[in-house]
Amino acid sequence: KLFADNCAVCHGESGQGNREVGGPRLAGRAHLKGDSREAVLSQITSPQMGVMPNWNTRFDSAMIKSLTLYVHSLGGGE
């Protein structure tokens, strides 16, 4: 639900991505900034791309952990 409500608009409902709005694919084999949970967490809390908002200021730590685990479970990305 957290992903669907906040991330799917750019990354797609199943993480397939939407390049037209700057949302890379999250489902696949590799993330742009690394595949580890730590790399996913870093991108969520301190985005290194110019389009993604900093979710660290919008979500509490439990929500960020949940989102990190979900995105990591998608299997990678681009």
PDB file as gemmi writes it, atoms N, CA and C in Angstrom:
CRYST1    1.000    1.000    1.000  90.00  90.00  90.00 P 1                      
ATOM      1  N   LYS A   1       0.829  -1.190   0.000  1.00  0.00           N  
ATOM      2  CA  LYS A   1       0.000   0.000   0.000  1.00  0.00           C  
ATOM      3  C   LYS A   1       0.876   1.259   0.000  1.00  0.00           C  
ATOM      4  N   LEU A   2       1.923   1.242   0.794  1.00  0.00           N  
ATOM      5  CA  LEU A   2       2.830   2.385   0.859  1.00  0.00           C  
ATOM      6  C   LEU A   2       3.439   2.662  -0.514  1.00  0.00           C  
ATOM      7  N   PHE A   3       3.914   1.615  -1.178  1.00  0.00           N  
ATOM      8  CA  PHE A   3       4.485   1.759  -2.517  1.00  0.00           C  
ATOM      9  C   PHE A   3       3.408   2.226  -3.487  1.00  0.00           C  
ATOM     10  N   ALA A   4       2.252   1.593  -3.451  1.00  0.00           N  
ATOM     11  CA  ALA A   4       1.159   1.932  -4.373  1.00  0.00           C  
ATOM     12  C   ALA A   4       0.733   3.388  -4.217  1.00  0.00           C  
ATOM     13  N   ASP A   5       0.684   3.863  -2.997  1.00  0.00           N  
ATOM     14  CA  ASP A   5       0.213   5.226  -2.733  1.00  0.00           C  
ATOM     15  C   ASP A   5       1.252   6.304  -3.028  1.00  0.00           C  
ATOM     16  N   ASN A   6       2.532   5.956  -2.982  1.00  0.00           N  
ATOM     17  CA  ASN A   6       3.563   6.989  -3.073  1.00  0.00           C  
ATOM     18  C   ASN A   6       4.578   6.814  -4.200  1.00  0.00           C  
ATOM     19  N   CYS A   7       4.787   5.605  -4.642  1.00  0.00           N  
ATOM     20  CA  CYS A   7       5.865   5.334  -5.586  1.00  0.00           C  
ATOM     21  C   CYS A   7       5.381   4.890  -6.964  1.00  0.00           C  
ATOM     22  N   ALA A   8       4.222   4.234  -6.984  1.00  0.00           N  
ATOM     23  CA  ALA A   8       3.730   3.640  -8.234  1.00  0.00           C  
ATOM     24  C   ALA A   8       3.465   4.679  -9.314  1.00  0.00           C  
ATOM     25  N   VAL A   9       3.161   5.897  -8.930  1.00  0.00           N  
ATOM     26  CA  VAL A   9       2.899   6.930  -9.935  1.00  0.00           C  
ATOM     27  C   VAL A   9       4.105   7.128 -10.853  1.00  0.00           C  
ATOM     28  N   CYS A  10       5.302   6.947 -10.335  1.00  0.00           N  
ATOM     29  CA  CYS A  10       6.514   7.097 -11.146  1.00  0.00           C  
ATOM     30  C   CYS A  10       7.141   5.757 -11.531  1.00  0.00           C  
ATOM     31  N   HIS A  11       7.082   4.787 -10.624  1.00  0.00           N  
ATOM     32  CA  HIS A  11       7.772   3.518 -10.844  1.00  0.00           C  
ATOM     33  C   HIS A  11       6.853   2.406 -11.340  1.00  0.00           C  
ATOM     34  N   GLY A  12       5.561   2.685 -11.482  1.00  0.00           N  
ATOM     35  CA  GLY A  12       4.606   1.689 -11.941  1.00  0.00           C  
ATOM     36  C   GLY A  12       4.112   0.806 -10.818  1.00  0.00           C  
ATOM     37  N   GLU A  13       2.920   0.247 -10.997  1.00  0.00           N  
ATOM     38  CA  GLU A  13       2.302  -0.575  -9.950  1.00  0.00           C  
ATOM     39  C   GLU A  13       3.131  -1.781  -9.551  1.00  0.00           C  
ATOM     40  N   SER A  14       3.843  -2.353 -10.484  1.00  0.00           N  
ATOM     41  CA  SER A  14       4.670  -3.519 -10.164  1.00  0.00           C  
ATOM     42  C   SER A  14       6.165  -3.213 -10.291  1.00  0.00           C  
ATOM     43  N   GLY A  15       6.506  -1.922 -10.275  1.00  0.00           N  
ATOM     44  CA  GLY A  15       7.912  -1.531 -10.340  1.00  0.00           C  
ATOM     45  C   GLY A  15       8.497  -1.550 -11.731  1.00  0.00           C  
ATOM     46  N   GLN A  16       7.650  -1.546 -12.759  1.00  0.00           N  
ATOM     47  CA  GLN A  16       8.136  -1.616 -14.143  1.00  0.00           C  
ATOM     48  C   GLN A  16       8.718  -0.300 -14.640  1.00  0.00           C  
ATOM     49  N   GLY A  17       8.518   0.795 -13.914  1.00  0.00           N  
ATOM     50  CA  GLY A  17       9.109   2.084 -14.272  1.00  0.00           C  
ATOM     51  C   GLY A  17       8.277   2.887 -15.244  1.00  0.00           C  
ATOM     52  N   ASN A  18       8.589   4.173 -15.300  1.00  0.00           N  
ATOM     53  CA  ASN A  18       7.951   5.089 -16.233  1.00  0.00           C  
ATOM     54  C   ASN A  18       8.975   6.173 -16.555  1.00  0.00           C  
ATOM     55  N   ARG A  19       9.742   5.975 -17.597  1.00  0.00           N  
ATOM     56  CA  ARG A  19      10.807   6.902 -17.992  1.00  0.00           C  
ATOM     57  C   ARG A  19      10.276   8.295 -18.327  1.00  0.00           C  
ATOM     58  N   GLU A  20       9.029   8.390 -18.772  1.00  0.00           N  
ATOM     59  CA  GLU A  20       8.462   9.696 -19.139  1.00  0.00           C  
ATOM     60  C   GLU A  20       8.411  10.654 -17.962  1.00  0.00           C  
ATOM     61  N   VAL A  21       8.317  10.117 -16.748  1.00  0.00           N  
ATOM     62  CA  VAL A  21       8.299  10.964 -15.558  1.00  0.00           C  
ATOM     63  C   VAL A  21       9.567  10.798 -14.720  1.00  0.00           C  
ATOM     64  N   GLY A  22      10.556  10.100 -15.256  1.00  0.00           N  
ATOM     65  CA  GLY A  22      11.835   9.945 -14.562  1.00  0.00           C  
ATOM     66  C   GLY A  22      11.889   8.805 -13.577  1.00  0.00           C  
ATOM     67  N   GLY A  23      10.926   7.874 -13.632  1.00  0.00           N  
ATOM     68  CA  GLY A  23      10.894   6.750 -12.701  1.00  0.00           C  
ATOM     69  C   GLY A  23      11.502   5.501 -13.300  1.00  0.00           C  
ATOM     70  N   PRO A  24      12.736   5.137 -12.910  1.00  0.00           N  
ATOM     71  CA  PRO A  24      13.350   3.929 -13.460  1.00  0.00           C  
ATOM     72  C   PRO A  24      12.642   2.659 -12.979  1.00  0.00           C  
ATOM     73  N   ARG A  25      12.845   1.600 -13.713  1.00  0.00           N  
ATOM     74  CA  ARG A  25      12.284   0.294 -13.373  1.00  0.00           C  
ATOM     75  C   ARG A  25      12.968  -0.225 -12.115  1.00  0.00           C  
ATOM     76  N   LEU A  26      12.174  -0.722 -11.183  1.00  0.00           N  
ATOM     77  CA  LEU A  26      12.709  -1.274  -9.940  1.00  0.00           C  
ATOM     78  C   LEU A  26      12.667  -2.789  -9.934  1.00  0.00           C  
ATOM     79  N   ALA A  27      11.886  -3.376 -10.819  1.00  0.00           N  
ATOM     80  CA  ALA A  27      11.793  -4.831 -10.921  1.00  0.00           C  
ATOM     81  C   ALA A  27      12.737  -5.299 -12.021  1.00  0.00           C  
ATOM     82  N   GLY A  28      13.579  -6.238 -11.722  1.00  0.00           N  
ATOM     83  CA  GLY A  28      14.530  -6.734 -12.695  1.00  0.00           C  
ATOM     84  C   GLY A  28      15.776  -7.247 -12.012  1.00  0.00           C  
ATOM     85  N   ARG A  29      16.923  -6.993 -12.592  1.00  0.00           N  
ATOM     86  CA  ARG A  29      18.164  -7.564 -12.083  1.00  0.00           C  
ATOM     87  C   ARG A  29      19.102  -6.614 -11.350  1.00  0.00           C  
ATOM     88  N   ALA A  30      19.085  -5.318 -11.630  1.00  0.00           N  
ATOM     89  CA  ALA A  30      20.066  -4.414 -11.017  1.00  0.00           C  
ATOM     90  C   ALA A  30      19.492  -3.022 -10.831  1.00  0.00           C  
ATOM     91  N   HIS A  31      19.811  -2.397  -9.714  1.00  0.00           N  
ATOM     92  CA  HIS A  31      19.433  -1.007  -9.474  1.00  0.00           C  
ATOM     93  C   HIS A  31      20.548  -0.094  -9.981  1.00  0.00           C  
ATOM     94  N   LEU A  32      20.186   1.102 -10.370  1.00  0.00           N  
ATOM     95  CA  LEU A  32      21.182   2.065 -10.843  1.00  0.00           C  
ATOM     96  C   LEU A  32      22.237   2.349  -9.786  1.00  0.00           C  
ATOM     97  N   LYS A  33      21.824   2.435  -8.544  1.00  0.00           N  
ATOM     98  CA  LYS A  33      22.741   2.819  -7.469  1.00  0.00           C  
ATOM     99  C   LYS A  33      23.140   1.661  -6.570  1.00  0.00           C  
ATOM    100  N   GLY A  34      22.884   0.423  -6.997  1.00  0.00           N  
ATOM    101  CA  GLY A  34      23.289  -0.751  -6.223  1.00  0.00           C  
ATOM    102  C   GLY A  34      22.114  -1.634  -5.864  1.00  0.00           C  
ATOM    103  N   ASP A  35      22.404  -2.910  -5.621  1.00  0.00           N  
ATOM    104  CA  ASP A  35      21.371  -3.904  -5.377  1.00  0.00           C  
ATOM    105  C   ASP A  35      21.132  -4.223  -3.907  1.00  0.00           C  
ATOM    106  N   SER A  36      22.023  -3.840  -3.046  1.00  0.00           N  
ATOM    107  CA  SER A  36      21.899  -4.208  -1.636  1.00  0.00           C  
ATOM    108  C   SER A  36      20.762  -3.436  -0.970  1.00  0.00           C  
ATOM    109  N   ARG A  37      20.303  -3.957   0.145  1.00  0.00           N  
ATOM    110  CA  ARG A  37      19.277  -3.235   0.912  1.00  0.00           C  
ATOM    111  C   ARG A  37      19.791  -1.858   1.332  1.00  0.00           C  
ATOM    112  N   GLU A  38      21.062  -1.792   1.665  1.00  0.00           N  
ATOM    113  CA  GLU A  38      21.649  -0.519   2.080  1.00  0.00           C  
ATOM    114  C   GLU A  38      21.613   0.495   0.937  1.00  0.00           C  
ATOM    115  N   ALA A  39      21.886   0.041  -0.271  1.00  0.00           N  
ATOM    116  CA  ALA A  39      21.860   0.931  -1.433  1.00  0.00           C  
ATOM    117  C   ALA A  39      20.440   1.409  -1.719  1.00  0.00           C  
ATOM    118  N   VAL A  40      19.468   0.511  -1.577  1.00  0.00           N  
ATOM    119  CA  VAL A  40      18.068   0.882  -1.787  1.00  0.00           C  
ATOM    120  C   VAL A  40      17.651   1.891  -0.716  1.00  0.00           C  
ATOM    121  N   LEU A  41      18.001   1.623   0.527  1.00  0.00           N  
ATOM    122  CA  LEU A  41      17.690   2.543   1.622  1.00  0.00           C  
ATOM    123  C   LEU A  41      18.298   3.917   1.370  1.00  0.00           C  
ATOM    124  N   SER A  42      19.530   3.949   0.935  1.00  0.00           N  
ATOM    125  CA  SER A  42      20.208   5.216   0.651  1.00  0.00           C  
ATOM    126  C   SER A  42      19.485   6.007  -0.437  1.00  0.00           C  
ATOM    127  N   GLN A  43      19.034   5.313  -1.468  1.00  0.00           N  
ATOM    128  CA  GLN A  43      18.332   6.006  -2.550  1.00  0.00           C  
ATOM    129  C   GLN A  43      16.978   6.541  -2.082  1.00  0.00           C  
ATOM    130  N   ILE A  44      16.313   5.834  -1.169  1.00  0.00           N  
ATOM    131  CA  ILE A  44      15.025   6.284  -0.642  1.00  0.00           C  
ATOM    132  C   ILE A  44      15.203   7.501   0.266  1.00  0.00           C  
ATOM    133  N   THR A  45      16.240   7.481   1.096  1.00  0.00           N  
ATOM    134  CA  THR A  45      16.415   8.548   2.073  1.00  0.00           C  
ATOM    135  C   THR A  45      17.257   9.715   1.581  1.00  0.00           C  
ATOM    136  N   SER A  46      18.141   9.466   0.616  1.00  0.00           N  
ATOM    137  CA  SER A  46      18.999  10.517   0.065  1.00  0.00           C  
ATOM    138  C   SER A  46      19.130  10.313  -1.440  1.00  0.00           C  
ATOM    139  N   PRO A  47      18.058  10.567  -2.190  1.00  0.00           N  
ATOM    140  CA  PRO A  47      18.065  10.285  -3.621  1.00  0.00           C  
ATOM    141  C   PRO A  47      19.223  10.955  -4.344  1.00  0.00           C  
ATOM    142  N   GLN A  48      19.799  10.229  -5.299  1.00  0.00           N  
ATOM    143  CA  GLN A  48      20.911  10.753  -6.069  1.00  0.00           C  
ATOM    144  C   GLN A  48      20.499  11.110  -7.488  1.00  0.00           C  
ATOM    145  N   MET A  49      19.226  11.023  -7.755  1.00  0.00           N  
ATOM    146  CA  MET A  49      18.694  11.424  -9.057  1.00  0.00           C  
ATOM    147  C   MET A  49      17.895  12.701  -8.839  1.00  0.00           C  
ATOM    148  N   GLY A  50      17.763  13.524  -9.837  1.00  0.00           N  
ATOM    149  CA  GLY A  50      17.139  14.825  -9.669  1.00  0.00           C  
ATOM    150  C   GLY A  50      15.636  14.842  -9.546  1.00  0.00           C  
ATOM    151  N   VAL A  51      14.947  13.724  -9.772  1.00  0.00           N  
ATOM    152  CA  VAL A  51      13.494  13.717  -9.813  1.00  0.00           C  
ATOM    153  C   VAL A  51      12.863  13.179  -8.533  1.00  0.00           C  
ATOM    154  N   MET A  52      13.459  12.165  -7.950  1.00  0.00           N  
ATOM    155  CA  MET A  52      12.861  11.499  -6.792  1.00  0.00           C  
ATOM    156  C   MET A  52      12.937  12.367  -5.541  1.00  0.00           C  
ATOM    157  N   PRO A  53      11.816  12.460  -4.809  1.00  0.00           N  
ATOM    158  CA  PRO A  53      11.840  13.240  -3.558  1.00  0.00           C  
ATOM    159  C   PRO A  53      12.589  12.495  -2.462  1.00  0.00           C  
ATOM    160  N   ASN A  54      12.975  13.208  -1.441  1.00  0.00           N  
ATOM    161  CA  ASN A  54      13.628  12.630  -0.274  1.00  0.00           C  
ATOM    162  C   ASN A  54      12.545  12.122   0.663  1.00  0.00           C  
ATOM    163  N   TRP A  55      12.346  10.818   0.690  1.00  0.00           N  
ATOM    164  CA  TRP A  55      11.283  10.240   1.518  1.00  0.00           C  
ATOM    165  C   TRP A  55      11.651  10.246   2.991  1.00  0.00           C  
ATOM    166  N   ASN A  56      12.900  10.473   3.315  1.00  0.00           N  
ATOM    167  CA  ASN A  56      13.345  10.522   4.704  1.00  0.00           C  
ATOM    168  C   ASN A  56      12.618  11.601   5.496  1.00  0.00           C  
ATOM    169  N   THR A  57      12.210  12.650   4.833  1.00  0.00           N  
ATOM    170  CA  THR A  57      11.510  13.744   5.513  1.00  0.00           C  
ATOM    171  C   THR A  57       9.999  13.552   5.511  1.00  0.00           C  
ATOM    172  N   ARG A  58       9.502  12.539   4.819  1.00  0.00           N  
ATOM    173  CA  ARG A  58       8.057  12.317   4.696  1.00  0.00           C  
ATOM    174  C   ARG A  58       7.569  11.079   5.435  1.00  0.00           C  
ATOM    175  N   PHE A  59       8.442  10.085   5.621  1.00  0.00           N  
ATOM    176  CA  PHE A  59       8.065   8.823   6.256  1.00  0.00           C  
ATOM    177  C   PHE A  59       8.861   8.619   7.528  1.00  0.00           C  
ATOM    178  N   ASP A  60       8.276   7.906   8.487  1.00  0.00           N  
ATOM    179  CA  ASP A  60       9.032   7.557   9.687  1.00  0.00           C  
ATOM    180  C   ASP A  60       9.932   6.353   9.387  1.00  0.00           C  
ATOM    181  N   SER A  61      10.774   5.998  10.334  1.00  0.00           N  
ATOM    182  CA  SER A  61      11.771   4.952  10.084  1.00  0.00           C  
ATOM    183  C   SER A  61      11.137   3.594   9.783  1.00  0.00           C  
ATOM    184  N   ALA A  62      10.012   3.269  10.407  1.00  0.00           N  
ATOM    185  CA  ALA A  62       9.344   1.991  10.129  1.00  0.00           C  
ATOM    186  C   ALA A  62       8.812   1.952   8.701  1.00  0.00           C  
ATOM    187  N   MET A  63       8.264   3.049   8.237  1.00  0.00           N  
ATOM    188  CA  MET A  63       7.750   3.115   6.869  1.00  0.00           C  
ATOM    189  C   MET A  63       8.895   2.996   5.865  1.00  0.00           C  
ATOM    190  N   ILE A  64      10.010   3.650   6.155  1.00  0.00           N  
ATOM    191  CA  ILE A  64      11.174   3.586   5.267  1.00  0.00           C  
ATOM    192  C   ILE A  64      11.726   2.168   5.214  1.00  0.00           C  
ATOM    193  N   LYS A  65      11.796   1.495   6.351  1.00  0.00           N  
ATOM    194  CA  LYS A  65      12.275   0.108   6.371  1.00  0.00           C  
ATOM    195  C   LYS A  65      11.353  -0.784   5.549  1.00  0.00           C  
ATOM    196  N   SER A  66      10.058  -0.622   5.724  1.00  0.00           N  
ATOM    197  CA  SER A  66       9.083  -1.409   4.977  1.00  0.00           C  
ATOM    198  C   SER A  66       9.214  -1.175   3.474  1.00  0.00           C  
ATOM    199  N   LEU A  67       9.341   0.085   3.094  1.00  0.00           N  
ATOM    200  CA  LEU A  67       9.486   0.432   1.682  1.00  0.00           C  
ATOM    201  C   LEU A  67      10.794  -0.121   1.110  1.00  0.00           C  
ATOM    202  N   THR A  68      11.864  -0.030   1.868  1.00  0.00           N  
ATOM    203  CA  THR A  68      13.165  -0.562   1.449  1.00  0.00           C  
ATOM    204  C   THR A  68      13.077  -2.064   1.191  1.00  0.00           C  
ATOM    205  N   LEU A  69      12.479  -2.784   2.118  1.00  0.00           N  
ATOM    206  CA  LEU A  69      12.356  -4.234   1.965  1.00  0.00           C  
ATOM    207  C   LEU A  69      11.485  -4.588   0.766  1.00  0.00           C  
ATOM    208  N   TYR A  70      10.417  -3.829   0.551  1.00  0.00           N  
ATOM    209  CA  TYR A  70       9.547  -4.104  -0.594  1.00  0.00           C  
ATOM    210  C   TYR A  70      10.281  -3.859  -1.908  1.00  0.00           C  
ATOM    211  N   VAL A  71      10.924  -2.707  -2.036  1.00  0.00           N  
ATOM    212  CA  VAL A  71      11.637  -2.393  -3.279  1.00  0.00           C  
ATOM    213  C   VAL A  71      12.748  -3.411  -3.519  1.00  0.00           C  
ATOM    214  N   HIS A  72      13.471  -3.771  -2.474  1.00  0.00           N  
ATOM    215  CA  HIS A  72      14.531  -4.768  -2.613  1.00  0.00           C  
ATOM    216  C   HIS A  72      13.950  -6.095  -3.067  1.00  0.00           C  
ATOM    217  N   SER A  73      12.760  -6.438  -2.598  1.00  0.00           N  
ATOM    218  CA  SER A  73      12.134  -7.713  -2.962  1.00  0.00           C  
ATOM    219  C   SER A  73      11.694  -7.766  -4.422  1.00  0.00           C  
ATOM    220  N   LEU A  74      11.600  -6.615  -5.067  1.00  0.00           N  
ATOM    221  CA  LEU A  74      11.216  -6.582  -6.485  1.00  0.00           C  
ATOM    222  C   LEU A  74      12.302  -7.192  -7.371  1.00  0.00           C  
ATOM    223  N   GLY A  75      13.502  -7.328  -6.828  1.00  0.00           N  
ATOM    224  CA  GLY A  75      14.537  -8.067  -7.533  1.00  0.00           C  
ATOM    225  C   GLY A  75      15.564  -7.246  -8.261  1.00  0.00           C  
ATOM    226  N   GLY A  76      15.574  -5.978  -8.060  1.00  0.00           N  
ATOM    227  CA  GLY A  76      16.589  -5.169  -8.753  1.00  0.00           C  
ATOM    228  C   GLY A  76      15.969  -4.003  -9.450  1.00  0.00           C  
ATOM    229  N   GLY A  77      16.262  -3.814 -10.668  1.00  0.00           N  
ATOM    230  CA  GLY A  77      15.755  -2.679 -11.432  1.00  0.00           C  
ATOM    231  C   GLY A  77      16.753  -2.290 -12.483  1.00  0.00           C  
ATOM    232  N   GLU A  78      16.786  -0.985 -12.779  1.00  0.00           N  
ATOM    233  CA  GLU A  78      17.782  -0.527 -13.750  1.00  0.00           C  
ATOM    234  C   GLU A  78      18.709   0.469 -13.110  1.00  0.00           C  
TER     235      GLU A  78                                                      
END                                                                             
